[in-house]
Amino acid sequence: MADDSDRLSREVADALRQAHAEELERLPRRRRGWTLTDPRPSSPSQVMIAGGVLLVARLFGVYTLLGLGALAPTLAQIGLIILIIGFVTWLIRPPRREMYWRGRRIELEPSPSLSHRLYRLLYRDA
């Protein structure tokens, strides 16, 4: 029994040495708990909704009710710009490149075009 446990511990030590496990201790550990989240929207529709909300708030006078009446035209212009950006990026979104092989879905590599790289830069779920 003791020989088996000694042999097992030697084999584990040899396996760890061959796998260079001591290098793992030198690597920085990831912090657990709160990490920074990705602030990018996940789709152009979220951007269009944000721009639309700013425009509709101007139309219904919400800014005046909140005491932001002087900022209403500026916020409406920002909303319009955001809405246009969302629409344009919706137009350039890359198509899903997926196919099925043996009943499994396979996602192909994304297109390397400039517009698709821009889309992946702006949105996190691209």
MARMIKOL-904475 format. One record per residue (C-alpha): residue number from 1; x, y, z. Coordinates in steps of 0.02 Angstrom, whole numbers. Example, Ala and Ser with C-alpha at 12.3 -4.5 7.8 and 13.67 -1.06 7.14 Angstrom:
BEGIN
(rec 1,(615,-225,390)) (rec 2,(684,-53,357)) 
END
This chain:
BEGIN
(rec 1,(0,0,0)) (rec 2,(136,123,47)) (rec 3,(233,78,-110)) (rec 4,(81,116,-217)) (rec 5,(56,288,-140)) (rec 6,(242,328,-157)) (rec 7,(242,272,-337)) (rec 8,(84,375,-371)) (rec 9,(158,532,-292)) (rec 10,(319,509,-394)) (rec 11,(218,490,-554)) (rec 12,(117,646,-515)) (rec 13,(276,743,-478)) (rec 14,(354,682,-642)) (rec 15,(198,729,-740)) (rec 16,(196,903,-663)) (rec 17,(380,927,-702)) (rec 18,(356,871,-882)) (rec 19,(207,989,-901)) (rec 20,(311,1134,-832)) (rec 21,(185,1163,-693)) (rec 22,(308,1273,-598)) (rec 23,(287,1404,-735)) (rec 24,(102,1417,-692)) (rec 25,(146,1488,-522)) (rec 26,(239,1633,-605)) (rec 27,(92,1682,-714)) (rec 28,(-16,1823,-647)) (rec 29,(-180,1761,-579)) (rec 30,(-343,1831,-636)) (rec 31,(-436,1929,-506)) (rec 32,(-596,1852,-449)) (rec 33,(-750,1952,-411)) (rec 34,(-791,2116,-498)) (rec 35,(-707,2140,-665)) (rec 36,(-729,2276,-793)) (rec 37,(-872,2239,-909)) (rec 38,(-873,2276,-1094)) (rec 39,(-968,2441,-1115)) (rec 40,(-1001,2417,-1300)) (rec 41,(-1180,2381,-1356)) (rec 42,(-1215,2206,-1419)) (rec 43,(-1311,2257,-1575)) (rec 44,(-1355,2409,-1682)) (rec 45,(-1535,2396,-1624)) (rec 46,(-1481,2447,-1448)) (rec 47,(-1395,2600,-1520)) (rec 48,(-1549,2645,-1623)) (rec 49,(-1661,2627,-1470)) (rec 50,(-1548,2744,-1370)) (rec 51,(-1552,2874,-1509)) (rec 52,(-1740,2854,-1528)) (rec 53,(-1767,2879,-1343)) (rec 54,(-1670,3043,-1348)) (rec 55,(-1774,3103,-1496)) (rec 56,(-1942,3050,-1424)) (rec 57,(-1898,3132,-1258)) (rec 58,(-1874,3295,-1352)) (rec 59,(-2040,3276,-1442)) (rec 60,(-2137,3244,-1281)) (rec 61,(-2049,3382,-1184)) (rec 62,(-1969,3267,-1057)) (rec 63,(-1813,3375,-1050)) (rec 64,(-1917,3526,-999)) (rec 65,(-1998,3426,-859)) (rec 66,(-1826,3373,-799)) (rec 67,(-1760,3551,-802)) (rec 68,(-1652,3520,-955)) (rec 69,(-1750,3629,-1076)) (rec 70,(-1595,3723,-1133)) (rec 71,(-1510,3560,-1179)) (rec 72,(-1660,3488,-1271)) (rec 73,(-1606,3537,-1448)) (rec 74,(-1428,3475,-1420)) (rec 75,(-1488,3310,-1346)) (rec 76,(-1608,3287,-1491)) (rec 77,(-1467,3314,-1615)) (rec 78,(-1359,3190,-1521)) (rec 79,(-1505,3068,-1525)) (rec 80,(-1523,3090,-1713)) (rec 81,(-1337,3061,-1739)) (rec 82,(-1342,2905,-1630)) (rec 83,(-1494,2842,-1724)) (rec 84,(-1406,2868,-1891)) (rec 85,(-1248,2780,-1829)) (rec 86,(-1353,2633,-1770)) (rec 87,(-1442,2622,-1937)) (rec 88,(-1282,2632,-2039)) (rec 89,(-1196,2499,-1934)) (rec 90,(-1353,2391,-1950)) (rec 91,(-1332,2403,-2138)) (rec 92,(-1148,2350,-2134)) (rec 93,(-1168,2209,-2008)) (rec 94,(-1079,2052,-2064)) (rec 95,(-1188,1906,-2115)) (rec 96,(-1186,1753,-2005)) (rec 97,(-1067,1632,-2087)) (rec 98,(-1121,1464,-2025)) (rec 99,(-1151,1295,-2100)) (rec 100,(-1198,1123,-2039)) (rec 101,(-1083,974,-2045)) (rec 102,(-1142,805,-1981)) (rec 103,(-1288,887,-1893)) (rec 104,(-1179,1014,-1800)) (rec 105,(-1176,1199,-1830)) (rec 106,(-1005,1268,-1878)) (rec 107,(-970,1455,-1878)) (rec 108,(-846,1505,-2012)) (rec 109,(-712,1638,-1995)) (rec 110,(-779,1817,-2005)) (rec 111,(-752,1920,-2161)) (rec 112,(-592,2025,-2158)) (rec 113,(-670,2176,-2244)) (rec 114,(-647,2348,-2168)) (rec 115,(-832,2376,-2135)) (rec 116,(-849,2209,-2045)) (rec 117,(-693,2244,-1940)) (rec 118,(-769,2413,-1893)) (rec 119,(-931,2326,-1843)) (rec 120,(-837,2202,-1733)) (rec 121,(-743,2348,-1655)) (rec 122,(-905,2439,-1611)) (rec 123,(-1010,2292,-1550)) (rec 124,(-964,2158,-1425)) (rec 125,(-1068,2011,-1490)) (rec 126,(-1008,2024,-1668)) 
END
